[in-house]
């Protein structure tokens, strides 16, 4: 798995550099900036795809910008799950909170994860059973067990009704935790839980490529993840709560 992780690192750095290079050409006030973001997404994903499939041609590939047929691959086999740009809105507006996320999934569980923040040059890595690291320094979740002492992050759709369950959950959390953040990158939120900077995170509007690598980071750093309703987590339906400790 070490050689696989190194290949993931190489691919993530390639994709990250492309994002940095192309960000200069994006104007968030243009009529259709999504077109430019799609170009960045695709360029990053193509570089990542070429790097990974050249080294491991027999592995399936699932990515945010892949075709529907490609994304229907069975992750019971070895399967790359890739987000070439997590934090799209931040990226468009020049906010430095976006990343590349790459996971290798086998039997519907992530076994290798790499997340690269090209702005800060932070490289988060994990192999199942071997811990989680940022720039080769081992990560551990915080030991916070009380919600009123916890810094929490959330991801949900920007277009939700004011009486929706999401808004009610958000308001309830505001009244009980120390503080709440909505930072725009699911993968980096998970890295920050693994690093102990965040104490918890919930998400209901993400895809598996947003979280496949990051959830492995949290698990390997000592955190806990369940489905949003408290049941077992399912990568194919990634609505979840992850916390630094089981008691939080």
C-alpha positions as CSV (number, residue, x, y, z in Angstrom):
1,X,0.0,0.0,0.0
2,X,2.9,2.3,0.5
3,X,3.7,2.5,-3.2
4,X,0.0,3.1,-3.9
5,X,0.0,6.0,-1.5
6,X,3.1,7.5,-3.1
7,X,1.4,7.3,-6.5
8,X,-1.7,9.0,-5.0
9,X,0.6,11.8,-3.6
10,X,2.1,12.3,-7.0
11,X,-1.3,12.5,-8.7
12,X,-2.7,14.9,-6.0
13,X,0.3,17.3,-6.4
14,X,-0.2,17.3,-10.2
15,X,-3.9,18.1,-9.8
16,X,-3.2,20.7,-7.2
17,X,-0.7,22.6,-9.3
18,X,-3.1,22.7,-12.2
19,X,-5.7,24.3,-9.9
20,X,-3.3,26.9,-8.7
21,X,-2.2,27.8,-12.2
22,X,-5.8,28.0,-13.6
23,X,-7.3,29.9,-10.6
24,X,-5.7,33.2,-11.9
25,X,-8.0,33.1,-14.9
26,X,-11.3,32.8,-13.0
27,X,-13.4,35.9,-12.4
28,X,-16.3,35.1,-9.9
29,X,-18.3,38.1,-11.3
30,X,-18.4,36.8,-14.8
31,X,-21.8,35.7,-16.2
32,X,-20.8,32.0,-16.3
33,X,-17.8,31.3,-14.2
34,X,-18.9,27.7,-13.9
35,X,-17.5,27.1,-17.4
36,X,-14.0,28.0,-16.3
37,X,-14.3,26.0,-13.1
38,X,-15.3,23.0,-15.2
39,X,-12.1,23.4,-17.2
40,X,-10.1,23.4,-14.0
41,X,-11.9,20.4,-12.7
42,X,-11.4,18.5,-15.9
43,X,-7.8,19.5,-16.3
44,X,-7.0,18.4,-12.7
45,X,-9.0,15.2,-13.1
46,X,-7.3,14.3,-16.4
47,X,-3.9,14.7,-14.9
48,X,-4.9,12.6,-11.8
49,X,-6.6,9.9,-14.0
50,X,-3.5,9.6,-16.2
51,X,-1.1,9.3,-13.3
52,X,-3.2,6.7,-11.4
53,X,-4.3,4.6,-14.4
54,X,-0.8,4.4,-15.8
55,X,0.5,2.9,-12.6
56,X,-2.6,0.8,-11.9
57,X,-4.5,0.1,-15.1
58,X,-6.8,-2.6,-13.7
59,X,-8.3,-0.4,-11.0
60,X,-11.7,1.3,-11.7
61,X,-11.9,5.1,-11.6
62,X,-14.7,7.2,-10.2
63,X,-14.5,11.0,-10.2
64,X,-16.6,14.0,-9.9
65,X,-16.1,14.8,-13.6
66,X,-16.2,11.2,-14.8
67,X,-19.0,9.8,-17.0
68,X,-22.1,8.2,-15.5
69,X,-20.9,4.8,-16.8
70,X,-17.5,5.3,-15.2
71,X,-19.1,6.3,-11.9
72,X,-21.2,3.2,-11.8
73,X,-18.1,1.0,-11.2
74,X,-18.4,-1.6,-8.5
75,X,-16.3,-0.5,-5.5
76,X,-16.2,-4.1,-4.3
77,X,-13.1,-4.2,-6.5
78,X,-10.2,-1.8,-6.2
79,X,-11.5,1.6,-7.2
80,X,-10.1,5.1,-7.3
81,X,-12.6,7.7,-5.9
82,X,-11.4,11.2,-6.8
83,X,-12.5,14.7,-6.3
84,X,-10.2,16.9,-8.5
85,X,-11.5,20.1,-6.8
86,X,-13.2,20.0,-3.5
87,X,-14.3,23.5,-2.5
88,X,-15.5,24.8,-5.9
89,X,-17.2,27.9,-4.7
90,X,-14.2,28.9,-2.5
91,X,-12.0,28.3,-5.5
92,X,-14.1,30.5,-7.8
93,X,-14.1,33.4,-5.3
94,X,-10.4,33.2,-4.5
95,X,-10.8,31.8,-1.0
96,X,-7.9,29.5,0.0
97,X,-9.9,26.6,1.2
98,X,-10.0,23.9,-1.5
99,X,-8.1,20.7,-2.2
100,X,-7.7,17.6,-4.3
101,X,-9.0,14.3,-2.7
102,X,-8.0,10.8,-3.8
103,X,-9.1,7.5,-2.2
104,X,-8.5,3.9,-3.1
105,X,-11.6,2.0,-2.1
106,X,-11.9,-1.8,-1.8
107,X,-15.0,-3.7,-0.8
108,X,-16.7,-0.4,-0.3
109,X,-14.2,0.8,2.3
110,X,-11.4,3.3,1.8
111,X,-8.0,1.7,2.2
112,X,-5.7,4.6,1.1
113,X,-6.5,8.3,1.3
114,X,-4.6,11.4,0.1
115,X,-5.8,15.0,0.3
116,X,-3.7,17.8,-0.9
117,X,-4.2,21.5,-0.1
118,X,-2.1,23.2,-2.8
119,X,-2.3,26.7,-1.3
120,X,-0.8,25.7,2.0
121,X,1.1,22.7,0.5
122,X,-0.4,20.5,3.2
123,X,-0.4,16.8,2.3
124,X,-2.7,14.6,4.3
125,X,-2.2,10.9,3.9
126,X,-3.6,7.7,5.4
127,X,-3.4,3.9,4.9
128,X,-5.9,1.8,6.7
129,X,-4.4,0.4,9.9
130,X,-1.3,2.7,9.7
131,X,-2.6,6.0,11.0
132,X,-3.2,9.4,9.5
133,X,-0.5,12.1,8.8
134,X,-0.1,15.7,7.7
135,X,3.2,16.3,6.0
136,X,4.4,13.0,7.6
137,X,3.4,14.2,11.2
138,X,1.0,11.8,12.8
139,X,-2.5,13.1,13.4
140,X,-4.8,12.6,16.4
141,X,-8.3,13.8,17.0
142,X,-9.0,16.1,19.9
143,X,-10.2,14.6,23.2
144,X,-13.2,16.9,23.5
145,X,-16.3,15.0,24.9
146,X,-18.7,17.9,25.6
147,X,-20.6,19.6,22.9
148,X,-20.4,23.0,24.6
149,X,-16.6,22.8,24.3
150,X,-16.6,21.7,20.7
151,X,-15.9,23.5,17.4
152,X,-18.2,21.9,14.8
153,X,-18.4,22.2,11.0
154,X,-21.3,21.5,8.7
155,X,-22.0,20.9,5.0
156,X,-25.5,21.2,3.5
157,X,-27.0,22.7,0.4
158,X,-27.1,26.4,0.1
159,X,-30.7,26.3,-1.2
160,X,-32.7,24.9,1.7
161,X,-36.1,25.9,3.0
162,X,-36.1,28.0,6.1
163,X,-38.2,25.3,7.9
164,X,-36.0,22.4,6.7
165,X,-34.4,19.8,8.9
166,X,-31.0,21.2,7.9
167,X,-31.8,24.7,9.2
168,X,-33.3,23.2,12.4
169,X,-30.2,21.1,12.9
170,X,-27.9,24.1,12.3
171,X,-29.8,26.3,14.7
172,X,-29.9,23.6,17.4
173,X,-26.2,23.0,17.1
174,X,-25.5,26.8,17.3
175,X,-27.2,26.8,20.7
176,X,-25.2,23.9,22.1
177,X,-21.7,23.9,20.7
178,X,-18.9,26.4,21.3
179,X,-18.9,27.6,17.7
180,X,-20.0,26.4,14.3
181,X,-18.3,26.7,10.9
182,X,-19.4,26.2,7.3
183,X,-16.2,26.4,5.4
184,X,-17.0,24.9,2.0
185,X,-14.6,21.9,1.6
186,X,-15.8,18.6,3.0
187,X,-12.4,16.9,2.5
188,X,-10.6,19.6,4.4
189,X,-13.2,19.6,7.1
190,X,-12.5,15.9,7.7
191,X,-8.7,16.6,7.7
192,X,-9.2,19.2,10.4
193,X,-11.2,16.8,12.5
194,X,-8.4,14.3,12.1
195,X,-5.9,16.9,13.1
196,X,-7.9,18.0,16.2
197,X,-8.6,21.5,14.8
198,X,-12.3,20.7,14.5
199,X,-14.1,18.4,17.0
200,X,-17.0,17.3,14.8
201,X,-18.5,17.6,11.4
202,X,-21.8,16.7,9.8
203,X,-22.7,16.6,6.1
204,X,-25.9,15.8,4.2
205,X,-25.2,17.2,0.7
206,X,-21.9,15.5,-0.3
207,X,-20.9,12.8,-2.7
208,X,-18.6,9.8,-2.0
209,X,-15.7,11.5,-3.9
210,X,-15.9,14.4,-1.4
211,X,-15.4,12.3,1.7
212,X,-13.9,8.9,0.8
213,X,-10.3,9.9,1.6
214,X,-11.2,12.2,4.5
215,X,-13.3,9.8,6.5
216,X,-10.4,7.4,6.5
217,X,-8.2,10.1,7.9
218,X,-10.6,10.7,10.8
219,X,-10.9,7.0,11.5
220,X,-7.2,6.5,11.5
221,X,-6.7,9.5,13.7
222,X,-9.1,8.1,16.3
223,X,-12.4,9.6,15.4
224,X,-15.9,8.0,15.0
225,X,-18.3,8.2,12.1
226,X,-22.0,7.2,11.9
227,X,-24.9,7.8,9.5
228,X,-26.8,11.0,10.2
229,X,-29.5,9.0,11.9
230,X,-27.0,7.2,14.1
231,X,-26.9,4.0,12.1
232,X,-23.9,2.5,10.2
233,X,-22.2,4.7,7.7
234,X,-22.6,3.9,4.0
235,X,-20.1,5.4,1.5
236,X,-22.7,5.1,-1.2
237,X,-25.1,7.4,0.7
238,X,-22.7,9.6,2.6
239,X,-25.0,11.5,5.0
240,X,-23.0,11.4,8.3
241,X,-21.8,12.7,11.5
242,X,-18.1,12.4,12.5
243,X,-16.7,13.3,15.9
244,X,-13.4,13.3,17.6
245,X,-14.6,11.0,20.3
246,X,-17.5,8.5,20.6
247,X,-18.9,10.5,23.6
248,X,-19.2,13.8,21.8
